[in-house]
Amino acid sequence: MNAEPAHSTSAWSWSSRAALSVAFARLALGAAAAPIAVPLVNPDFESPVLAYNSNWSSPIPGWANSTPAPGVTFCVGNMPPASHGNQYAWCDLDSFHLTQFVGGTIDSNSLYELFVDLWPLNSTNVSALIMIGDFTAGRYVDQRLYRPSWNTNLTQFALPTHQWTTVRAAFHTADFPGIGGHALSFTLQGAHLAVDNVRLYRTPSLAAPAANYYVSSSGGNDTNNGLGATTAWQSLNNINQRIFAAGSSIWLKRGDVWTNELNLRGSGSAGATNQIGAYGAGGRPMIIRQDRDFDRCIVLNNASHWRIADVECRSACLGLFLRYFESVGYQNIIVENCQFTDLDARTVDPQLHNLEWAVPAAIWIGGIIKDADTNATVLDGVAIRNCGMENCTSGIGTGYYYLPSQPARVTHVTIENSYATRVTIGGLSFDSVSHGVISHFRTFERNGKSGGIWTGSTGVMLTTCSDLLFKDCEFSDTDRAWADTTQGDGCGFDFERSNQGVTLRRCLFHDNDGEAILTLATAGGVSNTGLLFDGCTFWNNALDPADATYSPGGNAYELKLTSGTASGTVTNCGLYRSLNSTNWYNPSPMSASVKLRSLRTYWWTNYQSRASAPVWGWSTDGNFAGWTNRNQWNNPAVSGGVFSGTAASNDPYAYSPLIWVNTLRAAPFIHVRMRSTAGNGAIYFSTETDPIFDA
């Protein structure tokens, strides 16, 4: 809920238990519960009451004041009028703060919303920070920023001059397990502001029974019951204020658009999965945010057994956030047929997000881990299928910034038939993931060397992961992100540190600025062990590698398995070295801990001119188009679009020219029109890895 809620009080009386149960059912399915005003001390700064000839009093009673302290005033001359009542707080200081400790304790399963009116006192050096805090735990639970002094680019709301602007900060207690019973506080801080009319509301959440719920921004109404396409809700507010029972389905109308965050709460069960999907005709329903560093499209809070399908997320910092806050043991999340576009930002700082996440991404699994759960599994079972991610800083990622990485924090991961284009920090960026199969996943298309990001760039990054299989995947076109040759990796696949038992099978790596594969042991990590690269192909990498200033030995290789950072086997792989490469691999000779077996080392220039997916139409009479080595083939001729001849014995054949095929992109078919006056025809083919002609 972004607008300030209406609130009222009323008295109810009922004559029977039956009437009471019917009323509750209607409340659960119809309009949201009414917000309740939470009492505050001096929220509109009407105390002390100032005399007409004395327009200043400091410090402000009922608030913890900074030093020097702001004061209470009223409109005199060119000063702004109060937004509510007669007086307001005047904070024309380079830095101030006002804090209030709310009486009572936090209620469970409620939405808390804080509203504050702000007036900028000039147009140049104003800043504002509104924070709601769990005072008992010593942390904030939401914040709103306007040009904070430490980074003036971090702005979450507009603050036009010569008018009051209402700013909202909010949190739902269901998103913070254990917060019930804690003390609540909030802080207003910044520079050169007038502040007025502070109000806090609590809205009890509704338990939504298992049912089909419909939402249409174009044809719904929030006063409907939401139980059918003709009685759909309009906004996402009714979804955001409910906790859904197992077996619930939320349907968004195809072709409709929403601009605020969707929050999903409540777990399904093994036999009754909750889901969000699409109904009607047209394109995917879309959630389009304002492309700010704090914008998120969909947040799934502390939940198991959900299927999220057929939705599109755009113009945010996070598309889908699978958020697990100080709780573990969740299971089975499925994401299918979704699209994520323009989730690209350069601010990567977990401190800005309460250490819950940092990297802008299409799909991110994160949150906070309690000390007691250091080695626990947070989420067991994630399946992502048929999803596209375009122009995203990261595609699919996991990350916990407190506590340190541990294997198996997220386990049993399946990713199939998905892609990420124009990514910077990995189409996949996995930290603490184990037991996964990633198949037919592609990263491609360049993002440009825009700089402005403190990390390296890669197609895939793994940290503290184990027992992963990548098969039939493609990792290409990674930019270094920096034009400066002393900055950025630009590799296709980055083993950052401490990975075990990772297999790459039949994967393709090509046209990356840096090496195809890079192994490291950064930030105190240990070597990557038990690696297996089997049947992979590497070509034309190191197109614009960083120099030795950035990485010892430089990055001009197809493979760089930095000494002391890898052990395992590279077998049956083809390396087609670009002209920019210093060598096929580094170190050379390779470390004893890495076994090289049956490798094919060539120059890409010998292959790049070969046709891919060619068509032979023999449109020019007499031109055989490269078909040679004719055997037992008399009177060969090309005429009228036909390659013909007469068999001299029982084994006539001809060879096509050598071609180059990207086996993951090419359709696995050969189409031939053939006619014979006697006998049968057949097609045989061979590859570098299998040189025997097979039918």
N, C-alpha and C positions, 0 to 999 in steps of 0.2 A: 504494500500500500504506500504510494508516494505522496498523495494528498493528505492533508490533515484530516483525521476521522471526525465524523459527527458523533457526539456522545450525549446521552441523556440518562435520567433515572426514572424508574417506574416501579409500581407495586403490583405484584401478582397474587392472586388467590385462586385455588383450585378445589373443586368439590370431590374429585375422585382421582385415584391412582391412574386409571385409564386415560383420563384427560391429560395428566402430566406427561405420560409416555408419548402420547401423540404430539404434544407440543414440542418435546425434545426432538422427535424425529423430524418435524418440520424445520426446526432450527438447524439441524445437522445438514439438511439437504438444500435449504433455501439460503437466505442472506447470511452473511457472516455475523458473528457475535458482536454486540455493541462494545466499543472501547470504553474503558473506565479511566477517569482522570486520577492520576496519582498525586497526592498532596505534596507540594514543594514549599520551601520557605522563601518568602520575598521573590517570587518568580518574575514579577513585573516591575520590580525595583520601586515600588510605591512607598517603601520605608527606608529612611525616615521621611515623613511628609515635609517637604521644603516650603519655607515661607516665600511669599512672592518676591521679597527683596534679598533672598539668599538661595542661589541656584546651584549649590554644590555641597556634597557631603561625602566624605571618604574616611575609612574604608566602608564597603557595602555590607550591611548586616545580613546574616543568614548565609553568607558565602565565605569560603576561604580565599583571601585576596593575596595577590602577588605584592611585592614591594619594588618600586612604588606602586601604590594601589590605585585602581580605577575608582570612580566615584559615581554618585547618583546626581542627576541633573534634570532639567526640563527645558522646553523650547524657549529660547530667548534670541531675538534678532534673527540671524540667518541659520541658527541651529535647527536640526531636523525636528519635526514633531514626534511625539511618542507613537509607536505603532499600536499600543494598548494602554489605556489609562492616561496618566499625565506625566509620568517620569520614566527614565530609562538609565541604563549604565553608560557612562562616558569613559571610553578606554583609548584616549588619544596618546598612547605610549608606544615606544618601539617594541616593547614586549610586555604582555600581561597574561594573567590567567585568573579565572574564577572557577572554583570547585564547590560542588554541593554534594553532601552525603545524604542519600534519600532514606527517610525513616522506614522501618519495617524491613522485610526481607524479600528476595526475588521469588516469585511464584513459578512453579513448574508449568510447562506446556502453555506458555503465553508469549504473545508478541509485545515487545516494549518499543515504543516510538517516542523519540525526543525531538521536539520542534523548537527552533530558536530563530528570532528575527534579528537580522544584521543590517547595518547601514555603514558603508565604507566612508571614512572621513576624508579621504583624498583619492586620487586616481593612480597613484604611483607605487606606494610602498605599503599596501594593505596586505595582510595575510590572516588566515583564519583556520583553526583546527577545532572541530567538535568531536569529543570522545565520550563514549559510554563505557564504564568500567565495572568489572567484577572486583569490587574492593577487597573482598575476602581472599580471592586468589591472586590479587595483585596484577591484573592484566586488563587491557581494554578488549571489548567485544565488538565494537564498531567505531569507525571514525570517518569524518568527512573533512576534506582538505580544500583550501583555496590558497594557492600560491604560498605554501609553507616556506619558511626561510631557508631550509636546507636543500630544497629543490623546487624552484618556482614553476617548473613544468608540471608538477603533480597537482592538478586541479580537478576537483570532482563536481564543482557547481559554479555557475556564473554569479557574479556579484556586481551588478551594474551600479553606477554612482547615482546619487540623488534619489534613492528610493530604498524602502525596506525589502529585504529578500528573506523568505522563510527557508531554513535549511533543516533537513531531516536526517537523523541518525537512528538506527534501529537494530534490534537483534531478536531472535526467537530462542527461548530458553531450551527448546528441544534440540537445538544445534550444539548445546554445550552441556553434555551429561554431567550431572552433579552440581549444577549451578543453583538449583533450587535451595532456598534457605540462606543463600549468601547475601551479603550487603551490596547495594548498588550505589555507584557514584557517577557523576559526569563532570567533565571539565570543558570550559570554553577558554581558548587561548588564541593569541595572535597579535596583531599590531594595527593600531589606528582604526578602531571600530566603535560604533555604538551598538548596544545589545539591549533587546527588550523581549518581553512576552515569552518567557521560557515555559514550556509545558511538556508534561510526560504522561503518556497513556499506556495502559495495559489492556490488551485484547485477549481473552481466553481463546485457546485453540479449540477447534471442533474435531471430534473423532468421526471420520467419514466411514460409514460401513461399506463393505464390498459392493460395488455397483459400477455401471458405466457412467462416466461423467463427460459432458461435452462442453467445449469452449469455442466460441466464434467471435472474433473481433469485429467482423462485418455485420453479423446478424443476431448476436446474443444480447442478453441483458443480465446484469449481476443480481437482479431481484428474482430471476427465474430459479428453478430448482436444479438446473444443470443435468437432468437425468435423461434428456433426449435431444436429438438434433434440432427439434423445433422449440425446445425450452433451454437452449444452451446458455451458459454464462458468457459474458463478454470479455472481461479482463482476466488477468491471471491472479487477481487478489483472492478469489474464493479458493483457488488451488493452494496459494501460498499460506493461507491461514488454517489449513486442515492437515490432519495426520491420518493417512489412509490405511485402512485395514487390509489384510492379505486378500488378494483376489480383486483388487480395484484396478480399473482401466480408465485412463484419462485420454480423451480424443480431442485433438486440435483440428480445426477445419482446414482442409487444403486450400491454398491460395491466400490465407489470412496472415496478418503480420502483427506482432506485438513488439513493444520497445522496452519493456521492463524485465527484470530477472524472474525466472521461474524457479521456485524452490519446491522440491519434492521431499516429503517426510512420511515415515511409516514403512515397515518392511513387509514384503510378501512372505511366502513360505514355499517349501519344496513342491507342494502340490497346488499352490495358488499364487503364481507370480504376479506381482503388480506390473503395470505397463503404461507407457505413454506412447501414443501413436497418432495416426492421421485418419480422418474420415472425409468423405465427399470426393469431388473431382477437382483436378488441377494440380498445381505444383505443391511441393512440400510446404507445410506451414513453417513460417520463419519467425525467429526472434532476432531482431536487429537492434543492437545497442548503439551507444554514441561514440564508440571507438576511444574510450578513455582507459587509462592504465588500471582502473579498478573495476571496469565493467565485466560482468559475467552473464552468460545467457541462461544456462541451466545448472542448478546445484542440487545434487542428490546428497542428503544429509544423513549420515550414520544409518545406512539401510542395506538390507540384503534382498535378494530375489526380485530384481527389477529388470524389465526389458524396455529399452528406449529405442524407438524406431521411427524412421520416416519423418524426421524433423531437420530443419536447417538453422544453423547458428551463424550470425554475421557480426562484424564490426565490434568486437569486444576484445578483452585481454584473455579471457577463458571462454571456450565454447561450452564444454561439459565438465564440471568439477565433481568428481566422486570424492566427497569430503568425509573423512573419518577423524573425529576429534576425541582424543583421549578415550577411545574405545576400540576393541579388537574383536575378532571372531566373526566377521561378516562373510557372506557367501554370494556367489552367482549373480553377476551383473552382465547383461547382454546389451550390446549396442549394434544396431543393424541399419543399413540403408540410410545413413545420415550424411549430411553435407556440412562442412565447416569452412568458412571463407573469411578472409581478411581479419585474422586473429594474430596480428603482427604488431609487436611493440619492442622498444629498445630498453625498457626499464626492467631489470632483472634484480630484484632485491627482496628477499624474504622478510626483512624487517618491516616492510610496508604492509605486509599481509599477515601480521601476527604469527610469523614463522610457519604459516600453513601452506603456502605455495609461493613461487617466485616467477617461474618461467611462463610467459604467455604461450598458450597451447590450444589445440583443438580439443583434446581430451586429457585431463590431468587427474591422477590419483594422488591425494595428499592429505594433510591434516597435521595433527599433533599426536605424538606417542608419549604416554606416561612413562616415568622411570621404571615402574614395575613391569612394564610390557616391552622392554627393550628387545627381547628375542621372540616376541609373539607374532603370529600371522594376523595382519589386519584384514586382508581380503583374500579369500580362497575361491578362485573361479571368476575369470573375466574373459568374455568372448566379444571380439569386435570384428564385424564382417561387412564387406561391401560399403565401406565408408570412404569419402573423399575429403581431403584436407588441402586447401589452396591458399597460398600466401599466409602461412602461419609461422610464427617464430619457432614453434615446435609442433609436431603432429600429435603423437600419443606419448605421454610421459608419466613417470612416477617420481616422487621426491618427498623426503621428510628432512627438514632442517633442524629438527630436534626430536629425537636423539640421533646419534650418528648412524650411518648405514649398517644394516645387518641383512644377511641373506634371508629370503623367504618371507619378507614383509608383505609382498604381494606374490601369490603363487597360482599355478595352473592357469596360465594365460594363453589364449588362442587368438591370433590375428590372421584374417584370411581376406584375400581379394580386395585389398584397400590400397590407397596411394596418398602421397603427400608431395605437393609441388611448392617450389619457392620457399623452402624451409631454411632456417638458419642454424638452430641448435638441435637438429635431429628430427627426421621424420618419426623416429622412435628415440626416446630418451629415457632409458630405464635405470632406476636406482633401486637396489634391493628386491629384485624380481627373480623368481626361481620357477623351474619346471614350466616351460612355455614352448609352443610351436608357432612360428610365424611363417606363413607361406603366401606366395604370390603377393608380396608387398613391394611397392615401388616408390622410390623418391626420384624426382626428375624436375627439370626446368630450373633455371637460375634465378636467384633472388637479388643479385646485384651486390656490389661492394659499397654499401652505404655506411659502414663503420658504425660507431656509436654504441657498441655493445662490448662488454668486457670479456665475454667468453670466446672460445674458439668456435668454429663452425664445422658441422659434420652432417652426414646423412643419417647415421645411427650412433648413439653414445650409450655405452654400458658401464655401469659402476656397481661393483659388489653384486653381481648377478651369477646365477649358476644353473646348469642343466637346461640350456636353451638350444633349440634347433631352428635355424633359419634355412628354409629350402625354397628354391625357385623364386628368389627375390632379386630385385634390381636396385642398385644404389648409384645414382649418377648426378652430374651437373651441380655439385656442391661448390659454392663460392667461398672464398676465404673471408668474406664480409668486410675486409679492409683492402684498400688499394695499396697501402704501405706493405712492402714485401717482408717487413719484420713483424707482421701481425697475422694471426689467424691460421688455423689448420687447413680447413677446406677439404678434409678427407671424406671418403665415402663411408667409412666405418671406423669408429673410435672405441677401442678398449681402454677406458680411462684408468681403471685400477681394479684389482682384487676380484677378477672374474674367474669362474671355474666351469669347466665342462661345457663350453659353447661350441656348437658345430655350425659351420656355414656349408651348405650342400647345394651344388648347381646354382650358385648365385652369380650375378653379373655386376661388375664394377667398371664404370667407364666415365670419361670426360669430367673428372673431378679436378678442382684446382690443385689439391694436394694429392697425397698418396691414396691408393684404394683402401688400404687398411693400415691403421696406426695403433700400436700398443704402447701404453704408458703405465706408470705407477705413481700418479700424482697424489698430492696432499697426504703424504704418509701412508699411501696404500701399498699393497704388495703386488707381486707379479701376477699376471694372468696365466692360469695353468689349465692343462687339459684341453687346449684349443685344437680343433680339427677343421681345416679348410679342404673340402673334398669336391673335386669336379667343378671348381669355380673358374670363371674367365675374367681376366683383368685387361682392359685395353684403354690406351690413350689417356691415362691419368697424368698427374703432375703437370697440368696445363699452365698453371701460374703459381708455382709453389712458393711458400715462405722460405726465406734463406736461413743460413746457419745462425744468424742473430736471434731468430725466434726459437729455433729447435736445433740442437747440436747435430751436425751432419746434414742439415737441411731436410726438405720434404720432397725432393725430386726423385721419387721412386714409385714403382707400382705397389710394393709392399715395404713398410717400415716397421719391423718388429724390434723396437728399441732394445738394445742390449740390457739383459737383466729384467725384462718386463714380460717375457712370454716363454711358454713351453708348450710343445704340441707338435702337430704334423700338418704339413702342406703337401697334398698329394693329388696327382692327376689334374693339375690346374694349368691353364694357358695364360701366359703373361705376354702381352703385346705392348711393348714399351714405346712411349711417345718420344718425340725428338727432344723434349725438354727434360726427360728423365736422365739422372746421373747413372742409374743402374736399374736392373729389374727389381732388386730387393736390397734392403739394408738391415743389418750389417752384411758385408760380403768379405770373406765367407760368413755364412749364417752361423748364429750361435749354436753351440752343441745341443742346447735344450730344445731346438726346433729342428725336426727332421724334414728334409725336402726330398720328395719322391715323385718320379715320373712327371716332371714339369716340362712344359713346352715354352721356350723363351724365344720370342720373335720381335721384330720391329713392326709397329702398327702401320707405318707408311707402306709396307708391302701388302697390306690388306684393305686399307681404307678406300681404295678406288674400286674395289669389287662391288658389283651390284648386290643390293639386298632386295629380296622378294622380286626377282626379275620376271619379265614377261617376254617370251620369245614368239614373235608373230611372223618372223621371216618375211617381212614386208618388202624387202629388196631382193629381186631375183639374183641368184648367184652368191648371196651373202649368207654364209653358214652361221653367223652370229656367235662364233667361238666354239661351236660343237666340232670336236676333233676325235682322234684316235678311233676312227671307224674300223670296225673289224667285220670281215665277211660281208661287206656292204658294197655291192657293185653299183655303178652308175649313180653315185650320190648327186643330188640336185636340190636347189632351192628355187621354186617357181610358184607364183600365184599364192604365196602365203603357206606353202607346204614344203616340208623337208622330207625327201623321199629317196628311195633306192631299192635295189633288188638283192635279196639274200643270196649269198654265194654258198652257204652251208647252213648248218642247223643252229649257229650261235652268232647271229649278226647283232652288233650293238654300236652305239656312239656315246661319247662322253660330253656332258655339258661343260662349260667353263667353270672354274672355281668361283663360288659365290660366298658372301658373308651373310650369316643369318643370326639375328638376335632372337634366340629361341624362346625368350619370354614374351616378346612382342609379336613375332610372326605367327600367322595362323598356321597350324600344323597340318597343312594340306598341300598336295601337289596335284594340279589339274592338268590333264593331258588329253587331247583328242587324237586317237590313233586308229588306223585302219590297216588291216592285213588281208591279202588275198588267200593266204594259207597260214595255218598255225595261229599261235596266240602271242600277245605282247605282254611285257612286264616292265616295271620301273624298279631300278635298284639305286641305292644311294649310300654314300659313306660320309663320315665326319673325321675331324682330326683325332678325336678320342677313340673312334671306332672305324679304322680305315678299310675294313672288309665290306665289300658291296653286299648289302642285304636287301631282300625284296620288301 
